[in-house]
Amino acid sequence: MDNIIYVLAVNAIPLLLAITLHEAAHGYAARMFGDRTAEMLGRISLNPIRHIDPMGTLLVPALTLAIGGFFFGWAKPVPVNFNNLRNPKTDMIWVSAAGPLANFVMAIDWA
């Protein structure tokens, strides 16, 4: 029982936070550059339930852990309307980079 609690505390909680902040960062960046699509759909949220993709967040990770002992998955992509951005080509670069940048900042903070 202690092993399950340890695994959840060390792995699952930071992973959920990383996935949630990653997706919320994409939506927040899009809002900063003029696209309110993610905001109107409630996707700029720290609630992990809003970012769960049944296949990528539940089924595939469970299968990869059961079959190969590694973890692989994804969250539901944040909707961004390219046409709502003020400078679509440049702004989309920043919107795309926001998620990985959030993960990088979290990795530095947790280290």
MOPAC internal coordinates of N, CA, C and O (Angstrom, degrees):
PM7 1SCF
backbone

  N    0.0000 0     0.00 0     0.00 0    0    0    0
  C    1.4685 1     0.00 0     0.00 0    1    0    0
  C    1.5243 1   111.18 1     0.00 0    2    1    0
  O    1.2310 1   120.30 1   139.63 1    3    2    1
  N    1.3378 1   117.04 1   -40.37 1    3    2    1
  C    1.4600 1   119.53 1   179.67 1    5    3    2
  C    1.5240 1   111.66 1   -63.70 1    6    5    3
  O    1.2310 1   120.46 1   146.40 1    7    6    5
  N    1.3401 1   116.72 1   -33.60 1    7    6    5
  C    1.4601 1   121.06 1   179.69 1    9    7    6
  C    1.5210 1   111.18 1   -64.72 1   10    9    7
  O    1.2310 1   119.50 1   140.34 1   11   10    9
  N    1.3141 1   118.55 1   -39.66 1   11   10    9
  C    1.4680 1   122.11 1   179.35 1   13   11   10
  C    1.5233 1   110.05 1   -64.80 1   14   13   11
  O    1.2310 1   120.28 1   136.44 1   15   14   13
  N    1.3227 1   117.07 1   -43.56 1   15   14   13
  C    1.4641 1   120.98 1   178.89 1   17   15   14
  C    1.5236 1   110.39 1   -63.43 1   18   17   15
  O    1.2310 1   120.68 1   139.15 1   19   18   17
  N    1.3147 1   116.30 1   -40.85 1   19   18   17
  C    1.4629 1   120.83 1   178.45 1   21   19   18
  C    1.5313 1   110.76 1   -62.63 1   22   21   19
  O    1.2310 1   120.30 1   132.80 1   23   22   21
  N    1.3187 1   117.02 1   -47.20 1   23   22   21
  C    1.4678 1   121.56 1  -179.52 1   25   23   22
  C    1.5225 1   110.44 1   -61.13 1   26   25   23
  O    1.2310 1   120.21 1   136.28 1   27   26   25
  N    1.3237 1   117.20 1   -43.72 1   27   26   25
  C    1.4674 1   120.25 1   178.84 1   29   27   26
  C    1.5210 1   111.64 1   -64.11 1   30   29   27
  O    1.2310 1   120.41 1   135.92 1   31   30   29
  N    1.3210 1   116.82 1   -44.08 1   31   30   29
  C    1.4608 1   120.42 1  -177.40 1   33   31   30
  C    1.5254 1   111.84 1   -67.38 1   34   33   31
  O    1.2310 1   120.52 1   139.08 1   35   34   33
  N    1.3241 1   116.61 1   -40.92 1   35   34   33
  C    1.4583 1   120.33 1  -174.79 1   37   35   34
  C    1.5255 1   112.70 1   -84.51 1   38   37   35
  O    1.2310 1   120.01 1   147.19 1   39   38   37
  N    1.3243 1   117.59 1   -32.81 1   39   38   37
  C    1.4652 1   120.32 1  -174.55 1   41   39   38
  C    1.5214 1   114.61 1  -108.93 1   42   41   39
  O    1.2310 1   119.88 1   125.94 1   43   42   41
  N    1.3004 1   117.84 1   -54.06 1   43   42   41
  C    1.4644 1   121.28 1  -170.65 1   45   43   42
  C    1.5257 1   112.73 1   -69.28 1   46   45   43
  O    1.2310 1   119.93 1   136.16 1   47   46   45
  N    1.3013 1   117.75 1   -43.84 1   47   46   45
  C    1.4702 1   120.00 1  -176.90 1   49   47   46
  C    1.5316 1   111.29 1   -65.45 1   50   49   47
  O    1.2310 1   118.70 1   129.54 1   51   50   49
  N    1.3460 1   120.09 1   -50.46 1   51   50   49
  C    1.4728 1   118.59 1   176.52 1   53   51   50
  C    1.5265 1   113.19 1   -62.87 1   54   53   51
  O    1.2310 1   120.15 1   145.76 1   55   54   53
  N    1.3272 1   117.31 1   -34.24 1   55   54   53
  C    1.4574 1   120.36 1   178.91 1   57   55   54
  C    1.5269 1   111.25 1   -65.53 1   58   57   55
  O    1.2310 1   120.35 1   135.62 1   59   58   57
  N    1.3129 1   116.94 1   -44.38 1   59   58   57
  C    1.4726 1   120.89 1   176.69 1   61   59   58
  C    1.5245 1   110.79 1   -60.77 1   62   61   59
  O    1.2310 1   120.82 1   136.87 1   63   62   61
  N    1.3218 1   116.04 1   -43.13 1   63   62   61
  C    1.4665 1   120.05 1   179.16 1   65   63   62
  C    1.5255 1   110.40 1   -64.41 1   66   65   63
  O    1.2310 1   120.22 1   138.87 1   67   66   65
  N    1.3241 1   117.18 1   -41.13 1   67   66   65
  C    1.4682 1   120.39 1  -179.70 1   69   67   66
  C    1.5227 1   111.49 1   -64.15 1   70   69   67
  O    1.2310 1   120.49 1   135.49 1   71   70   69
  N    1.3262 1   116.67 1   -44.51 1   71   70   69
  C    1.4634 1   120.34 1   179.61 1   73   71   70
  C    1.5251 1   110.30 1   -63.40 1   74   73   71
  O    1.2310 1   120.56 1   135.16 1   75   74   73
  N    1.3208 1   116.53 1   -44.84 1   75   74   73
  C    1.4625 1   121.63 1  -177.39 1   77   75   74
  C    1.5263 1   111.16 1   -64.99 1   78   77   75
  O    1.2310 1   120.21 1   131.89 1   79   78   77
  N    1.3257 1   117.20 1   -48.11 1   79   78   77
  C    1.4646 1   119.71 1  -179.55 1   81   79   78
  C    1.5273 1   111.67 1   -66.66 1   82   81   79
  O    1.2310 1   120.32 1   144.49 1   83   82   81
  N    1.3231 1   116.99 1   -35.51 1   83   82   81
  C    1.4630 1   121.12 1   178.33 1   85   83   82
  C    1.5314 1   110.39 1   -59.23 1   86   85   83
  O    1.2310 1   120.80 1   129.21 1   87   86   85
  N    1.3229 1   116.07 1   -50.79 1   87   86   85
  C    1.4670 1   119.78 1  -178.39 1   89   87   86
  C    1.5271 1   111.97 1   -69.30 1   90   89   87
  O    1.2310 1   120.13 1   139.97 1   91   90   89
  N    1.3197 1   117.36 1   -40.03 1   91   90   89
  C    1.4663 1   120.37 1   178.31 1   93   91   90
  C    1.5277 1   110.93 1   -63.25 1   94   93   91
  O    1.2310 1   120.36 1   145.38 1   95   94   93
  N    1.3393 1   116.92 1   -34.62 1   95   94   93
  C    1.4676 1   120.76 1   179.06 1   97   95   94
  C    1.5319 1   111.11 1   -63.86 1   98   97   95
  O    1.2310 1   120.21 1   139.83 1   99   98   97
  N    1.3390 1   117.20 1   -40.17 1   99   98   97
  C    1.4718 1   119.72 1   176.09 1  101   99   98
  C    1.5356 1   110.14 1   -59.42 1  102  101   99
  O    1.2310 1   120.56 1   133.00 1  103  102  101
  N    1.3215 1   116.53 1   -47.00 1  103  102  101
  C    1.4604 1   120.78 1  -179.15 1  105  103  102
  C    1.5155 1   112.70 1   -65.36 1  106  105  103
  O    1.2310 1   120.68 1   139.67 1  107  106  105
  N    1.3278 1   116.31 1   -40.33 1  107  106  105
  C    1.4670 1   120.29 1   179.48 1  109  107  106
  C    1.5309 1   110.21 1   -64.82 1  110  109  107
  O    1.2310 1   120.38 1   136.84 1  111  110  109
  N    1.3357 1   116.87 1   -43.16 1  111  110  109
  C    1.4679 1   120.36 1   179.17 1  113  111  110
  C    1.5269 1   110.50 1   -63.37 1  114  113  111
  O    1.2310 1   120.55 1   138.27 1  115  114  113
  N    1.3236 1   116.56 1   -41.73 1  115  114  113
  C    1.4737 1   119.53 1   178.26 1  117  115  114
  C    1.5224 1   110.41 1   -60.64 1  118  117  115
  O    1.2310 1   120.55 1   138.02 1  119  118  117
  N    1.3360 1   116.56 1   -41.98 1  119  118  117
  C    1.4665 1   119.59 1   178.68 1  121  119  118
  C    1.5222 1   111.10 1   -63.07 1  122  121  119
  O    1.2310 1   120.51 1   140.53 1  123  122  121
  N    1.3292 1   116.64 1   -39.47 1  123  122  121
  C    1.4726 1   120.35 1   179.13 1  125  123  122
  C    1.5324 1   111.67 1   -61.47 1  126  125  123
  O    1.2310 1   120.74 1   147.86 1  127  126  125
  N    1.3315 1   116.19 1   -32.14 1  127  126  125
  C    1.4654 1   120.42 1  -177.70 1  129  127  126
  C    1.5165 1   113.27 1   -96.94 1  130  129  127
  O    1.2310 1   119.69 1  -170.41 1  131  130  129
  N    1.3201 1   118.19 1     9.59 1  131  130  129
  C    1.4584 1   120.77 1   170.32 1  133  131  130
  C    1.5153 1   117.02 1   112.29 1  134  133  131
  O    1.2310 1   119.24 1   173.20 1  135  134  133
  N    1.3330 1   119.05 1    -6.80 1  135  134  133
  C    1.4683 1   120.29 1  -179.48 1  137  135  134
  C    1.5265 1   109.80 1  -100.77 1  138  137  135
  O    1.2310 1   120.57 1   -62.76 1  139  138  137
  N    1.3163 1   116.52 1   117.24 1  139  138  137
  C    1.4607 1   121.63 1  -178.04 1  141  139  138
  C    1.5337 1   112.50 1   -99.92 1  142  141  139
  O    1.2310 1   119.31 1  -167.29 1  143  142  141
  N    1.3307 1   118.92 1    12.71 1  143  142  141
  C    1.4596 1   122.45 1  -176.55 1  145  143  142
  C    1.5239 1   111.62 1   -57.70 1  146  145  143
  O    1.2310 1   120.01 1   127.80 1  147  146  145
  N    1.3217 1   117.59 1   -52.20 1  147  146  145
  C    1.4667 1   121.47 1  -178.75 1  149  147  146
  C    1.5292 1   110.99 1   -62.75 1  150  149  147
  O    1.2310 1   120.45 1   141.52 1  151  150  149
  N    1.3128 1   116.74 1   -38.48 1  151  150  149
  C    1.4676 1   120.93 1   179.19 1  153  151  150
  C    1.5253 1   110.74 1   -64.30 1  154  153  151
  O    1.2310 1   120.41 1   135.59 1  155  154  153
  N    1.3273 1   116.82 1   -44.41 1  155  154  153
  C    1.4665 1   120.36 1  -178.77 1  157  155  154
  C    1.5312 1   111.74 1   -66.56 1  158  157  155
  O    1.2310 1   120.04 1   152.52 1  159  158  157
  N    1.3383 1   117.53 1   -27.48 1  159  158  157
  C    1.4614 1   121.32 1   178.71 1  161  159  158
  C    1.5236 1   112.80 1   -91.04 1  162  161  159
  O    1.2310 1   120.39 1  -176.04 1  163  162  161
  N    1.3395 1   116.87 1     3.96 1  163  162  161
  C    1.4586 1   120.96 1   177.73 1  165  163  162
  C    1.5184 1   114.31 1    73.03 1  166  165  163
  O    1.2310 1   119.77 1  -153.90 1  167  166  165
  N    1.3229 1   118.04 1    26.10 1  167  166  165
  C    1.4594 1   121.48 1  -175.96 1  169  167  166
  C    1.5164 1   113.42 1   -95.14 1  170  169  167
  O    1.2310 1   119.72 1   173.31 1  171  170  169
  N    1.3345 1   118.15 1    -6.69 1  171  170  169
  C    1.4599 1   120.07 1   172.31 1  173  171  170
  C    1.5214 1   105.27 1   -89.98 1  174  173  171
  O    1.2310 1   121.46 1   -99.87 1  175  174  173
  N    1.3086 1   114.82 1    80.13 1  175  174  173
  C    1.4603 1   121.00 1  -170.87 1  177  175  174
  C    1.5219 1   109.94 1  -146.72 1  178  177  175
  O    1.2310 1   120.65 1   -31.74 1  179  178  177
  N    1.3172 1   116.37 1   148.26 1  179  178  177
  C    1.4626 1   121.05 1   173.67 1  181  179  178
  C    1.5211 1   111.10 1   -92.23 1  182  181  179
  O    1.2310 1   120.26 1  -172.43 1  183  182  181
  N    1.3251 1   117.11 1     7.57 1  183  182  181
  C    1.4553 1   121.81 1   176.51 1  185  183  182
  C    1.5282 1   108.22 1   -80.80 1  186  185  183
  O    1.2310 1   119.66 1   -67.58 1  187  186  185
  N    1.3525 1   118.25 1   112.42 1  187  186  185
  C    1.4609 1   119.73 1  -176.21 1  189  187  186
  C    1.5255 1   113.74 1   -63.17 1  190  189  187
  O    1.2310 1   119.55 1   155.49 1  191  190  189
  N    1.3068 1   118.46 1   -24.51 1  191  190  189
  C    1.4581 1   121.78 1  -178.53 1  193  191  190
  C    1.5278 1   110.55 1   -63.06 1  194  193  191
  O    1.2310 1   119.88 1   147.65 1  195  194  193
  N    1.3194 1   117.83 1   -32.35 1  195  194  193
  C    1.4690 1   121.66 1   180.00 1  197  195  194
  C    1.5340 1   112.10 1   -69.00 1  198  197  195
  O    1.2310 1   120.29 1   162.95 1  199  198  197
  N    1.3363 1   117.06 1   -17.05 1  199  198  197
  C    1.4650 1   121.25 1  -175.17 1  201  199  198
  C    1.5251 1   112.88 1  -109.07 1  202  201  199
  O    1.2310 1   119.80 1  -176.57 1  203  202  201
  N    1.3280 1   117.99 1     3.43 1  203  202  201
  C    1.4622 1   121.02 1  -177.53 1  205  203  202
  C    1.5246 1   110.85 1   -76.29 1  206  205  203
  O    1.2310 1   121.47 1   -53.33 1  207  206  205
  N    1.3268 1   114.80 1   126.67 1  207  206  205
  C    1.4548 1   122.64 1   171.74 1  209  207  206
  C    1.5316 1   105.34 1  -105.86 1  210  209  207
  O    1.2310 1   119.21 1   -60.91 1  211  210  209
  N    1.3327 1   119.11 1   119.09 1  211  210  209
  C    1.4670 1   119.76 1  -174.06 1  213  211  210
  C    1.5343 1   113.79 1   -52.57 1  214  213  211
  O    1.2310 1   120.33 1   139.33 1  215  214  213
  N    1.3069 1   116.97 1   -40.67 1  215  214  213
  C    1.4588 1   119.94 1  -178.69 1  217  215  214
  C    1.5343 1   111.18 1   -76.31 1  218  217  215
  O    1.2310 1   120.64 1   128.96 1  219  218  217
  N    1.3236 1   116.38 1   -51.04 1  219  218  217
  C    1.4640 1   120.66 1  -172.46 1  221  219  218
  C    1.5137 1   115.69 1   -81.28 1  222  221  219
  O    1.2310 1   119.86 1   155.97 1  223  222  221
  N    1.3229 1   117.87 1   -24.03 1  223  222  221
  C    1.4577 1   120.65 1  -178.09 1  225  223  222
  C    1.5197 1   111.94 1  -100.67 1  226  225  223
  O    1.2310 1   120.12 1   156.63 1  227  226  225
  N    1.3120 1   117.38 1   -23.37 1  227  226  225
  C    1.4618 1   120.00 1  -176.66 1  229  227  226
  C    1.5260 1   113.30 1  -114.60 1  230  229  227
  O    1.2310 1   119.91 1   119.99 1  231  230  229
  N    1.3224 1   117.78 1   -60.01 1  231  230  229
  C    1.4672 1   121.54 1  -171.56 1  233  231  230
  C    1.5330 1   113.04 1   -70.78 1  234  233  231
  O    1.2310 1   119.84 1   125.40 1  235  234  233
  N    1.3273 1   117.91 1   -54.60 1  235  234  233
  C    1.4696 1   121.00 1  -176.88 1  237  235  234
  C    1.5325 1   111.76 1   -61.32 1  238  237  235
  O    1.2310 1   118.53 1   133.74 1  239  238  237
  N    1.3400 1   120.40 1   -46.26 1  239  238  237
  C    1.4703 1   118.73 1   177.59 1  241  239  238
  C    1.5323 1   112.88 1   -60.76 1  242  241  239
  O    1.2310 1   120.19 1   140.55 1  243  242  241
  N    1.3271 1   117.25 1   -39.45 1  243  242  241
  C    1.4664 1   119.77 1   178.92 1  245  243  242
  C    1.5240 1   110.41 1   -63.82 1  246  245  243
  O    1.2310 1   120.44 1   137.63 1  247  246  245
  N    1.3355 1   116.76 1   -42.37 1  247  246  245
  C    1.4660 1   120.15 1   179.27 1  249  247  246
  C    1.5262 1   112.37 1   -67.16 1  250  249  247
  O    1.2310 1   120.06 1   136.90 1  251  250  249
  N    1.3242 1   117.49 1   -43.10 1  251  250  249
  C    1.4686 1   119.28 1  -179.59 1  253  251  250
  C    1.5208 1   111.40 1   -65.85 1  254  253  251
  O    1.2310 1   120.06 1   143.14 1  255  254  253
  N    1.3232 1   117.49 1   -36.86 1  255  254  253
  C    1.4638 1   119.81 1   176.79 1  257  255  254
  C    1.5222 1   111.00 1   -67.33 1  258  257  255
  O    1.2310 1   120.53 1   138.69 1  259  258  257
  N    1.3221 1   116.59 1   -41.31 1  259  258  257
  C    1.4683 1   120.33 1  -177.64 1  261  259  258
  C    1.5308 1   111.85 1   -70.48 1  262  261  259
  O    1.2310 1   120.42 1   141.70 1  263  262  261
  N    1.3190 1   116.80 1   -38.30 1  263  262  261
  C    1.4650 1   120.04 1  -175.02 1  265  263  262
  C    1.5262 1   112.06 1   -84.65 1  266  265  263
  O    1.2310 1   120.64 1   130.70 1  267  266  265
  N    1.3242 1   116.38 1   -49.30 1  267  266  265
  C    1.4629 1   118.38 1  -170.98 1  269  267  266
  C    1.5124 1   115.53 1  -116.98 1  270  269  267
  O    1.2310 1   119.36 1   174.67 1  271  270  269
  N    1.3064 1   118.83 1    -5.33 1  271  270  269
  C    1.4541 1   120.62 1   179.67 1  273  271  270
  C    1.5214 1   114.56 1    77.04 1  274  273  271
  O    1.2310 1   119.75 1  -168.83 1  275  274  273
  N    1.3276 1   118.09 1    11.17 1  275  274  273
  C    1.4660 1   120.36 1   174.96 1  277  275  274
  C    1.5200 1   108.52 1  -117.61 1  278  277  275
  O    1.2310 1   121.00 1   -11.79 1  279  278  277
  N    1.3108 1   115.70 1   168.21 1  279  278  277
  C    1.4551 1   121.07 1  -174.80 1  281  279  278
  C    1.5173 1   108.94 1  -117.38 1  282  281  279
  O    1.2310 1   120.64 1   -53.68 1  283  282  281
  N    1.3329 1   116.38 1   126.32 1  283  282  281
  C    1.4535 1   122.01 1   176.87 1  285  283  282
  C    1.5117 1   108.44 1  -143.80 1  286  285  283
  O    1.2310 1   120.15 1   -42.65 1  287  286  285
  N    1.3286 1   117.32 1   137.35 1  287  286  285
  C    1.4552 1   120.77 1   178.75 1  289  287  286
  C    1.5155 1   110.65 1  -176.07 1  290  289  287
  O    1.2310 1   121.57 1     6.20 1  291  290  289
  N    1.3192 1   114.61 1  -173.80 1  291  290  289
  C    1.4583 1   120.48 1   179.93 1  293  291  290
  C    1.5207 1   109.38 1  -156.65 1  294  293  291
  O    1.2310 1   121.31 1   -12.69 1  295  294  293
  N    1.3277 1   115.10 1   167.31 1  295  294  293
  C    1.4614 1   121.69 1   177.91 1  297  295  294
  C    1.5300 1   109.12 1  -106.45 1  298  297  295
  O    1.2310 1   121.20 1    -8.46 1  299  298  297
  N    1.3136 1   115.31 1   171.54 1  299  298  297
  C    1.4626 1   120.89 1   176.84 1  301  299  298
  C    1.5338 1   107.94 1   -68.24 1  302  301  299
  O    1.2310 1   119.60 1   -52.96 1  303  302  301
  N    1.3271 1   118.37 1   127.04 1  303  302  301
  C    1.4644 1   119.97 1  -178.70 1  305  303  302
  C    1.5310 1   112.05 1   -63.67 1  306  305  303
  O    1.2310 1   121.27 1   -35.91 1  307  306  305
  N    1.3090 1   115.18 1   144.09 1  307  306  305
  C    1.4610 1   120.96 1   177.55 1  309  307  306
  C    1.5208 1   108.48 1   -79.24 1  310  309  307
  O    1.2310 1   119.78 1   -50.23 1  311  310  309
  N    1.3407 1   118.02 1   129.77 1  311  310  309
  C    1.4643 1   119.74 1  -179.36 1  313  311  310
  C    1.5259 1   111.57 1   -73.06 1  314  313  311
  O    1.2310 1   121.12 1   -48.03 1  315  314  313
  N    1.3096 1   115.47 1   131.97 1  315  314  313
  C    1.4673 1   121.42 1   176.63 1  317  315  314
  C    1.5174 1   106.85 1  -132.74 1  318  317  315
  O    1.2310 1   120.87 1   -53.84 1  319  318  317
  N    1.3309 1   115.93 1   126.16 1  319  318  317
  C    1.4544 1   120.85 1   176.67 1  321  319  318
  C    1.5245 1   107.95 1   -94.05 1  322  321  319
  O    1.2310 1   121.56 1   -74.27 1  323  322  321
  N    1.3153 1   114.62 1   105.73 1  323  322  321
  C    1.4586 1   123.44 1  -178.43 1  325  323  322
  C    1.5268 1   111.92 1   -51.04 1  326  325  323
  O    1.2310 1   120.28 1   142.77 1  327  326  325
  N    1.3218 1   117.07 1   -37.23 1  327  326  325
  C    1.4697 1   121.28 1  -176.26 1  329  327  326
  C    1.5172 1   113.84 1   -71.59 1  330  329  327
  O    1.2310 1   119.72 1   161.19 1  331  330  329
  N    1.3389 1   118.15 1   -18.81 1  331  330  329
  C    1.4636 1   120.71 1   179.73 1  333  331  330
  C    1.5202 1   112.98 1   -84.63 1  334  333  331
  O    1.2310 1   119.77 1   166.80 1  335  334  333
  N    1.3076 1   118.05 1   -13.20 1  335  334  333
  C    1.4647 1   121.06 1  -179.75 1  337  335  334
  C    1.5237 1   109.84 1   -72.10 1  338  337  335
  O    1.2310 1   120.82 1   -35.08 1  339  338  337
  N    1.3209 1   116.04 1   144.92 1  339  338  337
  C    1.4672 1   119.59 1  -177.55 1  341  339  338
  C    1.5331 1   112.34 1   -65.87 1  342  341  339
  O    1.2310 1   120.02 1   134.32 1  343  342  341
  N    1.3267 1   117.57 1   -45.68 1  343  342  341
  C    1.4700 1   123.64 1   175.11 1  345  343  342
  C    1.5251 1   106.67 1  -124.16 1  346  345  343
  O    1.2310 1   120.24 1   -95.85 1  347  346  345
  N    1.3324 1   117.16 1    84.15 1  347  346  345
  C    1.4666 1   120.90 1  -167.11 1  349  347  346
  C    1.5236 1   116.06 1   -49.79 1  350  349  347
  O    1.2310 1   119.11 1   132.56 1  351  350  349
  N    1.3056 1   119.30 1   -47.44 1  351  350  349
  C    1.4699 1   119.88 1  -175.65 1  353  351  350
  C    1.5230 1   111.87 1   -66.82 1  354  353  351
  O    1.2310 1   120.28 1   132.55 1  355  354  353
  N    1.3133 1   117.07 1   -47.45 1  355  354  353
  C    1.4616 1   120.72 1  -179.53 1  357  355  354
  C    1.5183 1   111.70 1   -70.54 1  358  357  355
  O    1.2310 1   120.52 1   135.54 1  359  358  357
  N    1.3184 1   116.62 1   -44.46 1  359  358  357
  C    1.4629 1   120.45 1  -177.00 1  361  359  358
  C    1.5225 1   111.89 1   -65.48 1  362  361  359
  O    1.2310 1   119.88 1   145.20 1  363  362  361
  N    1.3190 1   117.84 1   -34.80 1  363  362  361
  C    1.4609 1   120.55 1  -179.72 1  365  363  362
  C    1.5225 1   111.37 1   -65.29 1  366  365  363
  O    1.2310 1   120.20 1   149.16 1  367  366  365
  N    1.3120 1   117.22 1   -30.84 1  367  366  365
  C    1.4710 1   120.62 1   175.33 1  369  367  366
  C    1.5244 1   109.52 1   -61.18 1  370  369  367
  O    1.2310 1   120.78 1   134.54 1  371  370  369
  N    1.3332 1   116.11 1   -45.46 1  371  370  369
  C    1.4703 1   120.16 1  -179.34 1  373  371  370
  C    1.5213 1   111.83 1   -68.76 1  374  373  371
  O    1.2310 1   120.51 1   141.20 1  375  374  373
  N    1.3314 1   116.64 1   -38.80 1  375  374  373
  C    1.4666 1   120.05 1   178.14 1  377  375  374
  C    1.5290 1   109.49 1   -63.24 1  378  377  375
  O    1.2310 1   120.33 1   137.11 1  379  378  377
  N    1.3106 1   116.98 1   -42.89 1  379  378  377
  C    1.4669 1   120.95 1   179.13 1  381  379  378
  C    1.5241 1   111.75 1   -65.82 1  382  381  379
  O    1.2310 1   120.14 1   141.46 1  383  382  381
  N    1.3113 1   117.33 1   -38.54 1  383  382  381
  C    1.4660 1   121.50 1  -177.33 1  385  383  382
  C    1.5246 1   112.79 1   -76.10 1  386  385  383
  O    1.2310 1   119.69 1   161.54 1  387  386  385
  N    1.3128 1   118.21 1   -18.46 1  387  386  385
  C    1.4707 1   120.95 1  -174.71 1  389  387  386
  C    1.5260 1   112.53 1   -60.64 1  390  389  387
  O    1.2310 1   119.88 1   138.72 1  391  390  389
  N    1.3247 1   117.84 1   -41.28 1  391  390  389
  C    1.4694 1   120.64 1  -179.19 1  393  391  390
  C    1.5188 1   113.04 1   -64.38 1  394  393  391
  O    1.2310 1   119.82 1   124.60 1  395  394  393
  N    1.3480 1   117.96 1   -55.40 1  395  394  393
  C    1.4613 1   119.12 1   177.21 1  397  395  394
  C    1.5330 1   113.02 1   -60.55 1  398  397  395
  O    1.2310 1   120.49 1   145.66 1  399  398  397
  N    1.3244 1   116.67 1   -34.34 1  399  398  397
  C    1.4639 1   119.74 1   177.53 1  401  399  398
  C    1.5336 1   110.51 1   -64.79 1  402  401  399
  O    1.2310 1   120.43 1   139.65 1  403  402  401
  N    1.3193 1   116.78 1   -40.35 1  403  402  401
  C    1.4732 1   120.28 1   176.07 1  405  403  402
  C    1.5244 1   110.45 1   -62.16 1  406  405  403
  O    1.2310 1   119.89 1   138.85 1  407  406  405
  N    1.3327 1   117.81 1   -41.15 1  407  406  405
  C    1.4639 1   121.04 1   177.32 1  409  407  406
  C    1.5240 1   111.35 1   -63.79 1  410  409  407
  O    1.2310 1   120.38 1   139.46 1  411  410  409
  N    1.3238 1   116.88 1   -40.54 1  411  410  409
  C    1.4611 1   121.08 1   179.06 1  413  411  410
  C    1.5283 1   111.23 1   -62.91 1  414  413  411
  O    1.2310 1   120.47 1   135.45 1  415  414  413
  N    1.3305 1   116.70 1   -44.55 1  415  414  413
  C    1.4743 1   120.92 1   178.25 1  417  415  414
  C    1.5272 1   110.79 1   -62.74 1  418  417  415
  O    1.2310 1   120.34 1   138.09 1  419  418  417
  N    1.3485 1   116.96 1   -41.91 1  419  418  417
  C    1.4544 1   119.77 1   177.63 1  421  419  418
  C    1.5256 1   111.49 1   -63.68 1  422  421  419
  O    1.2310 1   119.94 1   139.69 1  423  422  421
  N    1.3282 1   117.72 1   -40.31 1  423  422  421
  C    1.4652 1   120.75 1  -179.94 1  425  423  422
  C    1.5315 1   110.85 1   -62.75 1  426  425  423
  O    1.2310 1   120.88 1   138.96 1  427  426  425
  N    1.3171 1   115.92 1   -41.04 1  427  426  425
  C    1.4714 1   119.39 1   178.10 1  429  427  426
  C    1.5297 1   110.06 1   -66.10 1  430  429  427
  O    1.2310 1   120.16 1   135.94 1  431  430  429
  N    1.3294 1   117.30 1   -44.06 1  431  430  429
  C    1.4656 1   121.02 1   179.27 1  433  431  430
  C    1.5296 1   111.59 1   -61.87 1  434  433  431
  O    1.2310 1   119.94 1   137.80 1  435  434  433
  N    1.3307 1   117.72 1   -42.20 1  435  434  433
  C    1.4532 1   120.51 1  -176.91 1  437  435  434
  C    1.5238 1   111.84 1   -74.91 1  438  437  435
  O    1.2310 1   119.95 1   153.15 1  439  438  437
  N    1.3378 1   117.70 1   -26.85 1  439  438  437
  C    1.4604 1   120.50 1   178.96 1  441  439  438
  C    1.5129 1   109.12 1   -71.44 1  442  441  439
  O    1.2310 1   120.10 1   180.00 1  443  442  441

